[in-house]
Amino acid sequence: MKRYTAADIISNTLYLDYAEMKDSQYCPGRYSKKVYVIGNDYYCACKIGDKPAKSIRQGGTDFDWIAIESWYGDDKGWQVWEHKCK
């Protein structure tokens, strides 16, 4: 059985290249889960039922995550989350 990663789930959901997706990780080590930046928006993915990424550093930025529909993630048991910058 294949193991899925957040980068895999997000890249397939948004029809992006997996290699480029892995390179777009935002501030590694600062969040409880991997966060990826695409354009001006931030994305994370986790198993359905888990909470999205949050800052693990004092005074860090927490995002206002919104669950988005993911044809690929739903089928695999994952939820994709998005934070849109204004």
C-alpha positions in Angstrom: 0.0 0.0 0.0 1.3 3.4 -1.0 2.1 5.9 1.8 0.9 9.4 0.9 2.5 12.7 1.9 1.0 16.2 2.3 3.0 17.3 -0.8 1.6 14.4 -2.8 -2.0 15.1 -1.8 -1.8 18.9 -2.4 0.0 18.6 -5.7 -2.5 16.1 -7.1 -5.5 18.1 -5.8 -4.2 21.3 -7.4 -2.8 19.6 -10.5 0.8 20.7 -9.8 4.1 19.0 -10.3 5.1 17.0 -7.2 8.8 17.9 -7.4 8.0 21.7 -7.5 5.5 21.2 -4.7 8.1 19.7 -2.4 10.4 22.7 -3.0 7.6 25.2 -2.0 7.6 24.2 1.7 7.1 27.3 3.9 9.4 27.8 6.9 10.4 24.1 7.6 10.4 23.3 11.3 8.1 26.2 12.4 4.8 24.5 12.1 3.3 21.3 13.5 2.7 20.0 9.9 4.3 20.9 6.6 2.9 24.1 5.1 3.4 24.9 1.4 3.1 28.2 -0.4 1.6 28.4 -3.8 1.4 31.9 -5.3 0.1 34.1 -2.4 -1.8 31.2 -0.6 -0.7 28.6 1.9 -1.8 25.0 2.0 -1.4 22.0 4.3 -2.9 18.5 4.3 -3.5 16.0 7.0 -5.5 12.9 7.7 -9.2 13.5 8.0 -10.0 14.3 11.6 -6.6 15.8 12.4 -6.2 19.5 12.9 -4.3 21.6 10.3 -0.8 23.1 10.9 -0.2 25.5 13.7 2.9 27.5 14.8 5.1 25.6 17.3 7.2 28.8 18.1 6.1 31.4 20.6 4.8 34.4 18.8 4.6 32.6 15.5 1.9 33.2 12.9 -1.1 30.9 13.0 -3.2 30.6 9.8 -6.9 30.8 9.4 -7.3 27.5 7.7 -10.4 26.7 5.5 -11.0 23.1 4.4 -11.2 22.8 0.7 -12.7 20.1 -1.5 -10.1 17.6 -2.6 -11.2 14.9 -5.0 -7.8 13.2 -4.6 -7.4 13.7 -0.8 -10.9 12.6 0.1 -10.5 9.3 -1.7 -7.2 8.7 0.3 -8.5 9.8 3.7 -6.8 13.2 3.7 -8.1 16.8 4.1 -6.5 19.7 2.3 -6.5 23.1 4.1 -6.0 26.5 2.5 -5.2 30.0 3.9 -5.8 32.8 1.4 -3.7 35.9 1.9 -5.5 39.2 1.3 
